[in-house]
Amino acid sequence: MQVTYEFYQTVYGGTALTEEAFGTFALRAAEELACFQRIYTVTASPEGEARAVCAMAEVLAERTEKVTSASIGSVSVRYESGEDRTAKGLRQALLGCVRRYMEVCRGVSGC
């Protein structure tokens, strides 16, 4: 699904991503959504699907751009975010975005 930056700003109300960043993360979000649609029975309106892509794009950007550690010379610091930063944690966060805007069922035809 192709979601425009205009939709992201005006309908979804997004402000966290620049147009360039949105293009990158929305593409990846749409790929993740397609993967979920192969695993689960997912139903929604086209707007619900677009909103899910927007929410997923923000999660992907947040998880990608967050600094968790830094070092200068011999001094280093590590920041704990409190969120599950594993691949499984990311997939759960993305699925949460999908569930917010779409109906998701596993192993059944029609929910």
C-alpha positions, 0 to 999 in steps of 0.5 A: 500500500502506498501512503502519501506524506500528505495523508500522513500529515493531514489525515493521520496528523503525523508530525514526527517524520520529515517527508524523506524519512516518511518515504523510507519508513512507510515503504518498510512499514507497508512491507511489514503490513503485507507480511502480517496480512500473509500470516493473519486474517486482517480486515480494515478500510483503506483509511485504516490500512493507511493509518496503520502504515503511518503508525508503523512508520513512526515506530520503525523510525523511533526504533532506528534513530534512537541512540542507545549508547555513545562514546568519546575517547575512553568515556562511554555511556549506555542509555536504557530505554525500557522497551524491548529492542529485540526483533521480536519486540519490534514485531510486537510493536508493529503488530500493535499498530496494525491492531489499533487500526485494523481487525486482526485474527489468526487461524480463522476465515473472517473474524 
